[in-house]
């Protein structure tokens, strides 16, 4: 949420569209609550936020969800793809990374494990002439969905880390209470 708010304000975006993944193409997370719950969590996260909306674009499309395909559906708009530094640094391993860079400006947030130079090198390494990359300046808060899931599993509070609606949904659906096993 913090990243989306900062992107909206720093880039003066008309709107920020949250797109929950339908069928993840590269990894599976044991205990994944499923696409409808992910959609609900996103809806609850954006409650009351002007210029934020949640799209079912990837959820309602069959097959693996690829960012290049999703960006093609938003054709005609000046698009920014808001990414954490770890994801931006891994862009070269994505499905059709040159197409992603052709369709959108990457708006990246630096993290301890992905610094600006590393991110810039990775984006340049994709080899798309004219690739656009901007960095969002924001407070250094090391917060991830993995951290939220791990805290819930350990019985620790997440109230200060997620919007109130998301915290309520986690409790209502009894999410993330079983051991998490990551597979790739």
N, C-alpha and C positions, 0 to 999 in steps of 0.2 A: 504494500500500500504506500509506504513512504517513497519508494522509487517512482511509482506511478504519479503521485502528487508532485514530486519534484520535476519529473519529465513534463507534466502538464504545464507547470508554471514556467520552468526555464525555457522550454521550447515554444511556449505560447500556443499550445495545441488547442484546436477547436473541440476535440473530444479524444478520449482514451478508451479504446475498445479492448476489453479483456476477452481472451479467447481460450477457454479451457480445452485442453487436448482431448480429442476423441479417443483414438486408439494410438497410444505411444508407439512409435516405430522402433525405438532402440533399447528401451529398458522396461522392466516390469517391477513394480514395487509390491511385495506381498502386503496384504492388508489395504490395498488401494480401495477406497470406498466406492469407486465406480464413477462413471461419467456424470450421472445426474446429481450425485452429492457434490462432486467438484464444481458443477455448475451452480448449485445452491450456495456453496461456500463463496464463490466469486460474487454472486448477487448480493449476498449479505455483506461482503467486504465493501462494496461500492454504495451501499445504502446511504442516501443523503449527500452524495458527492456529485456536484455539478460537473457536467461534461464527461462523466464516466458511464459506460454501458457494458453489458456482457453479451457476447455473441455465441450462438449455437453453431456457428459455421463449421467447426471441425467435428463437433459432436454428431451432427446430422448427416455428415458425409461418410459413406462406407469406406473401409480400408484404413490403412495407416495415415496418420495426420502428419503432413509435411508443411513446414512454414512456407516454402516456395509456392505450393498450391493455394494456401490460405491467402497469401499476399496477392495472388492473381485475382482472387475474388473481390478484392478491394481496389481494383484497377481504377485509375482516374483520380485518385487522391494522392496528395503528397504524404507518403507514409514514412513513419519512424518505427523501427522495431526496437523496443525497449528491452534490453538484456542485462543480466548480471555479467560481471567481467568473466566469470568462468565459462559461461555459455558463449559469449562473444569470442573468447580465446579459442574455443573449440569449433568455431564456425566452419573451418575447412573440412571437418568431418561430417558436416550436415549433408542431407540430400539436396543436390543442386545449389550449392552455396553461391555460385556466381549469379544464379537467378534471384536468390534472396537479395544480394547486393545490388542487382539491377533494379529491383522493385522498391527498395526501401533504404533509408539512411539508418544505420545502426546507431542507436543511442545507448551507450554502455556506461555502466557503473563500475568503477574500479573497486576491487576487493583485495584483501591481503594476498590471496593466491592467484590473482590476475591483475597485474599492474598495467598502467596505460601503455607502456612500451611493448609489453607482451601482446596486449590486445591489438594494438596498431599493426604489429608485425604479422599476427595471425590473419587479420583482415586483408592486409596487403598480399599475404601469401596465397589468398584465394585466386588472385590473378585477374580480378575484374577491373578493367580500366575505369576510372571515375568512381570507384567505390567511395561511399560517403560514410564517415564515422565522426560522431561527436561524443564528447564525454559529459556526463551529468555531474555537476558538483553537488555533493550532498554529504551530510554527516556520515562518518564511518560507523556504520552499525552492521555488525556481522550477524545477520539474521537470515535464516533459510527455512524452507518448508521442512527439511530434514530435522532441523533444530526443534521446530514446533512439535513434530511427531515424536521425537525422542523425549521431549519434556512431558508430553501427555502420557506416554508409556511409563515414564518414571513417576507419574503422579504429581509432577511439579506444575505450578501455575503458568498459564500462557496469557493471562488477562492483560498484561502490559505489552504483549508482543503482537497481538492480533486485534482487529476490530471487535467490538462487543458482539455483534451478530455472528461472527465466525466462532468466537468462543462458545456462544450458546449452541450453535449447530454442532460443534464438536461434542458437546455434552449430550445434546438431544439424540444424536445418532451413535453415541458411544464409540467415537472414532479413535483409532490409533491405540487401543488398549492392549492389543496383542503384540508380541515381538515382531519387529520389523526385519525382514530379510530382503536385501537388495540383490537383484540379479541383472545382468546386462546382456 
